[in-house]
Amino acid sequence: MHRVKSLPDYLLDRYKDWKTHEFPGNRDLFRRLAIQGQTPRAMVIACCDSRVAIEAVFGQQVGEVFVHRNIANLVPPCTPDGKHHGTAAAVEFAVKFLKVSHIIVMGHSNCGGVRGCLAMCAGEAPEFEQRESFIGRWLDVLRPGVARIADIEVPEDRQTALEKEGIEVSLANLLGYPFVAKAVDAGQITLHGLWTDLAEMDLETFDGAVRHFVRG
């Protein structure tokens, strides 16, 4: 553990500034959450990308949204094999224990994970095809969507289309979890897909009835 270092000074400085100026006005909220626990109404499955500003987009307070991030905001198929499944565990916790009312899969423009999947499937990223590549094996979740956008010739349009396909794949995979499907059928949970343009912060929502994204 000797290779684990202290936080960088800039992060410590920002924490001290927040603790001095922002925390006092929210002290009661933090104490209440610490004692009572969390009761978020929604779960957001988003990308790890640092540009995806979930808090800014939804304007929520601490404790209002249960957030899970991973590469390219993907939900893998339900695979109860006894191995490590971080995203599946987060979904199970949100549904069974937090009793959230909504699960939102939120994708975004210029997603590096989606770009990596396109490169991998085009044979341009052989390192991702290696069995030991965590990135490559994770992006395999998105492979079913690649064939559906293969005829799109403009690279930028193909990228955007696969970002949205990733949302659809993830929503379909969510329904493959028995406890999610049961909650949806019982009207206890609704599923939603969102795609956001990082430059303009416009939101598009997925309309499951017509399998199309519409501007929010």
PyMOL commands that set and color helices and strands:
alter all, ss='L'
color gray80, all
select helices_A, chain A and resi 9-21+23-36+54-58+71-73+86-97+112-121+126-129+134-149+155-174+178-185
alter helices_A, ss='H'
color red, helices_A
select strands_A, chain A and resi 42-47+65-70+102-108+190-196+203-207+212-215
alter strands_A, ss='S'
color yellow, strands_A
deselect
rebuild
show_as cartoon
